[in-house]
Amino acid sequence: MVGKVESFLKSELEKKNALLFVLIDSEVSNLEASSKLAQDVEKIGASAILVGGSSATDQIEMSQVVKGIKQNIQIPIILFPGNVTGVVPDADAILFSSLMNSENPYFITQAQALAAPSVAKFGLEPLPTAYLVIGDGTSAWFVGSARGIPFEKPKIAAAYSLAAQFLGMRFVYLEAGSGAKSNVTPEMVKTVRHTFNGFLIVGGGIKDVETAESLVGAGADALVIGTFLEKGGSLTKLEEIAKAIQSSK
Ligand code: 1GP
């Protein structure tokens, strides 16, 4: 069933060419900094705040950050869990993800089974997502025991995405990994876009307008940016990225 957040994202996509999601790792920024950051990025046009990441495991801290952010923004807060510990109350939705190319079944279906009752209990809208780790050497790759899809094998990513679609998943997240040296290639995004009909999220290592534009030009619906801001990247530059990806419609 399509819920409120998914409908909101779709309506945003009718107005904008592509959306910007900002990732906040509750273990990197404290509550005050996270809250200010969320407000700032909402002002410059971000469509959602993701909270989580593969190394964020302190549920109490995450829960406080989510609650704190929520008071000051209108855009949805979407949990981005790396494990069952990434499920906390007060967010609007959750990327209910299967790390389809993990070598460990825990990350494909078991964590999901363990987490599902809490997702229901907390009233989080599950966004059914195929989470595909591209390349290797990142935290998402290591923690998730992923057999990373090689950057230069777009057809493999497309095959997984089509399988995800056949399994009823409406979101695909092509993940190069937080702070990745290389981002997912536009070629891979293009190949996946030709095959997959749903909402296509791309993240990992995006930090400039050129890269962002090329990924959106190739068919990404939303780009996730985290490390750029964690490392002190300017809001002015983020705004340039936001404007560039949102505009051309
Ligand atoms: C990581 O895709 C997200 O899970 C964002 O990546 O931190 O490199 O922006 P960055």
Boltz pocket constraint, residues with backbone or C-beta under 6 A from the ligand:
constraints:
  - pocket:
      binder: B
      contacts: [[A, 23], [A, 53], [A, 140], [A, 174], [A, 175], [A, 176], [A, 177], [A, 178], [A, 179], [A, 180], [A, 202], [A, 203], [A, 204], [A, 205], [A, 206], [A, 224], [A, 225], [A, 226], [A, 227], [A, 228]]
      max_distance: 6.0
